Amino acid sequence: MGVHFETQPATAQNEDSTRPPRPPRPNYNKLHAHPLPVKAYPLPPLIPHNPFSILHIAIVYLSHVISSPSSHPQDLLCAYFSADTRSFHVTDEITARTLWEQGFFGKGSLSRSEPAWLERERIRQGLVLGDTSEEITRKRREERKQFKNERARLEREAIETKLAEEATNHSHSNGHIEPSLAPDLAQAKSAEEIDGQNPTSSPAALPPGRGGSPPEKEELIAIPPSAVASDVSSPHLAQKVIINQEHLQLTAEEAFFLVYALGVLEIRDPATAQPIPTSRLFSICRSHSYFPPQPSSNLVPDDPFLLSYVVYHYFRSLGWVVRPGIKFGVDHLLYNRGPVFAHAEFAVIILPSYTGGYWSSTAELQAKVKKKTNKSWWWLHCVNRVQAQVKKTLVLAYVEIPSPVNGGDEGITNEAGEVTDVGRFLKRYRVRELILKRWTLNRNKE
């Protein structure tokens, strides 16, 4: 005769198991009010039942025609190219904050995402009070871990108590103990003999920090840096100046988008401090997308930078915030507004597509195309499974690869093969997107 019982999610009854209130979040709507580091001046809305709205629109339109306001900053933002890291460094703090707050470009070189090393260092040394976003995330994860341990302990106590009650009732009614329940009761009695209390008071049943592990370690994890910092009112600490050792690091796609598409950034050569022309920057990004870097004469239409930038530019032009997706095994992540507002909704995998007649003209090209497009079903299933586990939708972005451009053809390249007209060169590429979702029986019955 088996034992049947129902369990319900247990909740902690004491104050230790209740979660403390979270600190107030910054006003992200105000900090990130501008989606891009450019200003837009739209016309006022038209109100049909208000004839003065038409007059208002006409006045604003004429003022823009007579004296058009500038959408770009007066002084261009500045970054430097680093051949060692194959990235672009922004060392000015104001420029770094501008690029992060207006479009979420780049990442801190000493931070997970937002450049916050200086703020963390000030808090660590006790110069200011508060927590950074990374510290808040760490505390929230620790609280979630403790809450799950406490919930598991309470559920385990409920199960053991129910087993003990039913075993006791069954032994009293029949005068003997069922053999299937003997191990449980023997274990419960041994725990009572050791602790002199109920069976759930053994150290193995307690969460970390309450008997299962040394409390000192758990206390050190739970204490924020500001709690053990020095006195803030100390005059020595108040006058201490910390040099910011962090810079904003831009990927090649982000830097070229800011230079070519928006025109708000200029890239300078670290040796001469002179601005790099757009056509030259385009060749640099293409060359350094290989390792080791390739000369301009060996570049092909399906360079890694070309594929990545075409997709990056495509989704940025649609209003998405595009971030690197290496954390989830994809090329890009698409955010609706930004990583501080919500998680990414889509994960993008870039796939080259060779549908032009040029790529099937010779057997050598056909073998090359087959090698580059050969993806197994197991690879696709693994990628899609990972995205389903993190609640993201997988997007397959197919990039149509055009045929190579010969030197001097159509005014796009020069005799050396370097691209001179970047706009006409990029117009030859096309992007097709396909959304892929896992099919599950209980969710897709219709």
Beta strands, then each sheet from edge to edge (+ up, - down):
strand 1: 77-82
strand 2: 87-90
strand 3: 107-108
strand 4: 248-250
strand 5: 265-268
strand 6: 321-324
strand 7: 332-335
strand 8: 346-353
strand 9: 393-400
strand 10: 430-436
sheet 1: 3+ 4- 2+ 1- 5-
sheet 2: 6+ 7- 8+ 9+ 10-
end
